[in-house]
Amino acid sequence: MLLLQAPYALGQAMSIGEVFGAVDDVLQTRLGTWLVVRGSILLAFLILIRQRNLHEKPIYRMTAILLGIGLFATFSISGHPGMREFSVLSIGTDIVHFLSVSAWMGGLVTLVLLGRKWQSESSRVISWFSFTATISMPIMVATGVAQAWRMMEGFQNIFSTTYGIVLSVKVLLVVVAIAAGTRARQLFKSKKVEQQDLKEIKFSKTIVVESMIGIVVLAVTAVLVSVPPLSVSGAAAFETSVVQANVIADIRVTPARVGEVEVHVVLSPPGGALQSIEEATARISLVAEEIPAIPIDVQLVGTNHFQAALLVPRAGDWLLEIFVNSEPGKSLRFSAVVEIND
């Protein structure tokens, strides 16, 4: 991923020599730094796995847990949670969510892949998974809801936004998965589980069904990541691109109507995502100058990606102005006239 980041960020094909030559630039970015940390942790995991004689020792398990927390932290710190307001709380919640999902899905996948091999120690294996799932699933739901609440700034628009609708589908699937898992664990507790009992109660099939639902949940989550949290579904949006000094600003105002709107500004400097722009200010004013300029609180939510929420009081043509510092001592102004409807 370290080698692929430069062509991805620049949005263009690169020769092998250019890719390797751009590695140093990638390492100077926030993502590049945490990619190196992630690689180091994965290498430590590989070394730890090979030490089979230590697998039953407490120090091994504690080390594995700490490495797992560190691994998930690299995703949270280098991603959106690390760039939001109260980032420490957001990162912590994100890490706990990752750990809970891994404990649940990891246990399911392990049981499915082992197949009948684990039936020789069925009571021990299923008891372990039952205990782990019982704890991890409620934590997974709680942290997921907390993160969604922060991303959507409340749940008042949950059924009027694309993000909210996709999130609702995900929650429904999780509830179904929890019901399937709960049923399986109730069957397990109601019988003395031996090999013949497993065949009779079809415990293995229940585990496979729960795993399949879990995979669908992960697929829905992948869709959820690509959807803006506050964009109203079905509402008209204003979109334009403005160029200043070879820096492209892709501006999106959603919805373009009176009331609460969301502004997204994605900047594309000549160096792509490798050239980080971390400061921006904005304001909006009525072209007819009947209303004084309204300052906009702009937040950095991703690499060269700024977001803001504001209240537009009336319809008309509004002048949106964005000011960024593309380089030290160099300020650029991007402007666009946005038509706001009733």
Secondary structure as the mmCIF struct_conf table of DSSP 4:
data_model
#
loop_
_struct_conf.conf_type_id
_struct_conf.id
_struct_conf.beg_label_comp_id
_struct_conf.beg_label_asym_id
_struct_conf.beg_label_seq_id
_struct_conf.end_label_comp_id
_struct_conf.end_label_asym_id
_struct_conf.end_label_seq_id
TURN_TY1_P TURN_TY1_P1 LEU A 2 LEU A 4
HELX_RH_AL_P HELX_RH_AL_P1 GLN A 5 LEU A 10
TURN_TY1_P TURN_TY1_P2 GLY A 11 GLY A 11
BEND BEND1 GLN A 12 GLN A 12
HELX_RH_AL_P HELX_RH_AL_P2 ILE A 16 GLY A 21
TURN_TY1_P TURN_TY1_P3 ALA A 22 ALA A 22
HELX_RH_AL_P HELX_RH_AL_P3 VAL A 23 LEU A 27
TURN_TY1_P TURN_TY1_P4 GLN A 28 GLN A 28
BEND BEND2 THR A 29 THR A 29
HELX_RH_AL_P HELX_RH_AL_P4 ARG A 30 ARG A 50
HELX_RH_3T_P HELX_RH_3T_P1 ARG A 52 LEU A 54
TURN_TY1_P TURN_TY1_P5 HIS A 55 GLU A 56
BEND BEND3 LYS A 57 LYS A 57
HELX_RH_AL_P HELX_RH_AL_P5 PRO A 58 SER A 78
BEND BEND4 GLY A 79 GLY A 79
HELX_RH_3T_P HELX_RH_3T_P2 HIS A 80 MET A 83
BEND BEND5 ARG A 84 ARG A 84
TURN_TY1_P TURN_TY1_P6 GLU A 85 PHE A 86
HELX_RH_AL_P HELX_RH_AL_P6 SER A 87 LEU A 114
HELX_RH_3T_P HELX_RH_3T_P3 GLY A 115 GLU A 121
HELX_RH_AL_P HELX_RH_AL_P7 SER A 122 MET A 152
TURN_TY1_P TURN_TY1_P7 GLU A 153 GLU A 153
BEND BEND6 GLY A 154 PHE A 155
TURN_TY1_P TURN_TY1_P8 GLN A 156 SER A 160
STRN STRN1 THR A 161 THR A 161
HELX_RH_AL_P HELX_RH_AL_P8 THR A 162 SER A 190
BEND BEND7 LYS A 191 LYS A 191
HELX_RH_AL_P HELX_RH_AL_P9 GLN A 195 ILE A 201
TURN_TY1_P TURN_TY1_P9 LYS A 202 LYS A 202
HELX_RH_AL_P HELX_RH_AL_P10 PHE A 203 VAL A 225
TURN_TY1_P TURN_TY1_P10 SER A 226 SER A 226
BEND BEND8 VAL A 227 VAL A 227
TURN_TY1_P TURN_TY1_P11 PRO A 229 LEU A 230
HELX_LH_PP_P HELX_LH_PP_P1 SER A 231 SER A 231
STRN STRN2 VAL A 232 VAL A 232
TURN_TY1_P TURN_TY1_P12 SER A 233 GLY A 234
STRN STRN3 PHE A 238 GLN A 244
TURN_TY1_P TURN_TY1_P13 ALA A 245 ASN A 246
STRN STRN4 VAL A 247 THR A 254
BEND BEND9 PRO A 255 PRO A 255
STRN STRN5 ARG A 257 ARG A 257
BEND BEND10 VAL A 258 VAL A 258
STRN STRN6 GLY A 259 SER A 268
TURN_TY1_P TURN_TY1_P14 PRO A 270 GLY A 271
HELX_RH_3T_P HELX_RH_3T_P4 GLY A 272 LEU A 274
BEND BEND11 GLN A 275 GLN A 275
STRN STRN7 ALA A 280 LEU A 286
TURN_TY1_P TURN_TY1_P15 VAL A 287 ALA A 288
BEND BEND12 GLU A 289 ILE A 291
STRN STRN8 ILE A 294 ILE A 296
STRN STRN9 GLN A 299 GLY A 302
TURN_TY1_P TURN_TY1_P16 THR A 303 ASN A 304
STRN STRN10 HIS A 305 VAL A 312
BEND BEND13 ARG A 314 ARG A 314
STRN STRN11 GLY A 316 GLU A 327
TURN_TY1_P TURN_TY1_P17 PRO A 328 GLY A 329
STRN STRN12 LYS A 330 ILE A 340
STRN STRN13 ASN A 341 ASN A 341
#
